[in-house]
Amino acid sequence: MSPQQKLTASRVIAIPGKPTRDSDFAEFGEIVHNPALHELDDAKYQSTSANQGTATKWLDVSRLSNHYNLAPSKFPARAVMNMFVCEPRELIHKEGADVLPIKILERHPFTSQTFIPIGVSPDDVDTRYLVVVAPTLPTSTRDEPAKASPVYPVPQPRRRRGLLERLRRGRPNLFTNDYTPTTTPQPLDRHGRSITPKGPGGPDLDRLQAFVLRGDQAVTYGPGTWHAPMIVLGRRMIDFVVVQHANDVPLEDCQEILIGANDGGSGLVVNVG
């Protein structure tokens, strides 16, 4: 199936002028780095001594999520580790600024995906990579490309329960003293944020965001998060070790959507300075 196209008004996306913190990325996934160097005021990280006292072990710096049990094919997924050798992108000099057009977004509906750069020093100011992400539109949004998302299960309409049934479901069994909660707890990350798939909605291009990361920072895209393919900035390639799940069903492993302009302009571009 060829990707659908989504049109939007031309716009320039600015990059925050401060280092990217995990809390800045909360809606889309996690930034993975040494909390002692990057998140000194964030008490949600937990650590313990390891390796006979020669190391600090930071717990749950990121989660590897597998939700392929929700996939229609029911094919089991396996954890995979690939390497992406990414060349620097060529920038366009326009109106006194270096910009990069965003022409495509993708998502992995049922798995997280972690990009881990190797061999890049944090002091290498000429080698960075750009992370571009977009929130997921609610399914009720009119311009949401529903046909591009057939892999997501369609939620069934909720039947209105009678008063007696609601009372029975909300109290313990009188004979066994058992209690079954009416809702299933959602998996959470260390900050208490949900790590369930985002749902079948298309990308919200009006809220597209861009972040620049250094060589000592990895990034985890949460399950179903819309993101651009990896973009390397600078003069040299970056090798990324990429960890995710996959079941080899193309539409369940990855979905893409093309981005175009509806006003004859240059579309969405990121000003990388």
Salt bridges, closest charged atoms under 4 A:
ASP22 OD2 - ARG190 NH2 2.79
ASP22 OD2 - HIS191 NE2 2.85
ASP22 OD2 - ARG193 NH2 3.65
ASP24 OD1 - LYS18 NZ 3.91
GLU27 OE2 - ARG207 NH1 3.64
GLU30 OE2 - ARG190 NH1 3.42
GLU39 OE1 - ARG21 NH2 3.28
GLU39 OE2 - HIS33 NE2 3.05
ASP41 OD1 - ARG21 NH2 2.80
ASP60 OD2 - ARG63 NH2 3.49
ASP98 OD1 - HIS93 ND1 2.94
GLU106 OE2 - HIS108 NE2 3.19
GLU106 OE2 - HIS227 NE2 3.35
ASP124 OD2 - ARG236 NH1 3.86
ASP126 OD2 - ARG235 NH1 3.06
ASP143 OD2 - LYS6 NZ 3.50
GLU165 OE2 - ARG159 NH2 3.13
ASP189 OD2 - ARG193 NE 2.72
ASP204 OD2 - ARG207 NE 3.11
ASP216 OD2 - HIS38 NE2 3.23
ASP216 OD2 - ARG214 NH2 3.37
ASP248 OD2 - ARG78 NH1 2.98
